[in-house]
């Protein structure tokens, strides 16, 4: 059974990369494109390795982005 992609911008977890949280960017062939919450280089992952981010994971990712912004690392 094939998974439907989340909406663009949704926070998801890539279980093939140590539960890395990423922002869903779109579909690229048979892969889904994700990028770090604070911006940066996108990566591709098979949909079977993606799950929705838990609320606590979303919060951690957003706080990390805000901290990076306060240090001038992210616009």
N, C-alpha and C positions, 0 to 999 in steps of 0.2 A: 504494500500500500504506500503510495507516494504522499509525502507531506505537502500541505499547502504552505507557501511562503508567508511569513509575517508581513505586516505593513512596513513600508520603508520608514526607518528611524526607530523601529522597535528594538529594545535591548534583548539580546539573546546570549546564550552561553555555548561556546564551542567546547564540547567534551573531549575532542581529540587533541586539544592543546591545553590540558590542565585546567579546564573550566574557565577559560578566558572569556571575559564579557566583551561583546562587540555590538555595534549598531548595525542592523540589517540594512544593506544598501541596494540589493537587487539580485536577480538571477543571472548567472553567466553559464549558459549551457546546462549541464547537470549539476552545477555547483551553486552555492549561495555566496554572495560577496558580503563580507563583514569588514568593519573598520573599528579601530579603537575608539572608545567613547570620547576621548580628548582630541580626536583627529589623528592623522598619521596614515601609514601605509595600509591599504586594504589587503585582506587575504581571502582565499576561497576555501570553502569547506563543503563536504558532502552533507546534504540535509539530514541524514540519519545521525549525524554527530551534533546536531543543534537542538537545544531545548529553550523554552522561554526562561528568561532570567527571573529568579525569585526577587521579591521586593527588597530584601536585604542586599542582594547582589547589585540591583539597580542603584540603590542608595550609595553603596561603596564606590561604584563606578562614577557616579555624579559628584560625590565628594572629592574623589581623586582628581577629577577634571577641574573642579573649583579651586582646589589647592594649587594645581599646575597653573591656572590662570592667575592666581594671586602672586605666583613667583615669576610671572611674565613668560612662561613657557608655552602658553596657548592663548590664542586670541579669542 
